Amino acid sequence: MSPMITSILILGLATGTIITMASFHWLLAWMGLELNTLAILPIISESHHPRATEASTKYFLTQAAASSLILFSSVMNAQATGQWSILQLEDPLAQTLLTVALAMKLGLAPAHFWLPEVLQGSSFKTGLIIITWQKLAPMTLLLLTWNQASMLTLMMMGSLSVAVGGLGGLNQTQLRKVIAFSSIAHLGWMATIVTKSNKLALLNLTMYILISTPMMLSLIFSSTKTTQDLTTTWTTSPMLAPLT
């Protein structure tokens, strides 16, 4: 992929996230999420490998379904209340649908099946974008609507995600799948914390990104893809061996 196309796609990712984070209108937030999704698809399928094409297809279908649910819930709320403000989500069914849609976008259980497969079909650099930058826009919407979302749904999906993420990564040898299940567990804790305090959830998100980014960069630097590769890390990068 040429540097110009890569720059345009990264600019699209940044623009979509900023639009969603800065908007107070549901349609603008939806447009930002769609722009974000469309910009990441060519990056996932950059290698033209069948696994990469499969990963981009799964990512597109899941994110498109979640965006449709967000648009549907916002339309329902607009019909019930007569306004499109994100901060005034009052219809109970719209609250539940929005919570499920955001959980699907984040990768919370039971809508988590796409995340390990997409990460496994992507490169480590793309995986870093998926587990960090791509979580900012939906987490922003969740933090904005934390006192209006369905707390019972969030608590149940968050608790299930913690269990699935903790147990799912035990029997994996591919580090990208281990990282995917770790991301599911961390997002489960964030969803659970959101039900109590959005400021603590924001702190948790910041710590998650600060921990995940150096870990992924170290794996990229040492070209480590499986748990077996970790045993030979000391030969190529002795400084990273104690950290891994």
Secondary structure, DSSP 8 states (H G I E B T S, - for coil): --HHHHHHHHHHHHHHHHHHHH--BHHHHHHHHHHHHHHHHHHHTTT--HHHHHHHHHHHHHHHHHHHHHHHHHHHHHHHHS--BTT----HHHHHHHHHHHHHHHT-TTS-THHHHHHHTS-HHHHHHHHTGGGHHHHHHHHHTTTTS-HHHHHHHHHHHHHHHHHHTTT--BHHHHHHHHHHHHHHHHHHHHTT-HHHHHHHHHHHHHHHHHHHHHHHHHT--BHHHHTTHHHH-TTTTTT-
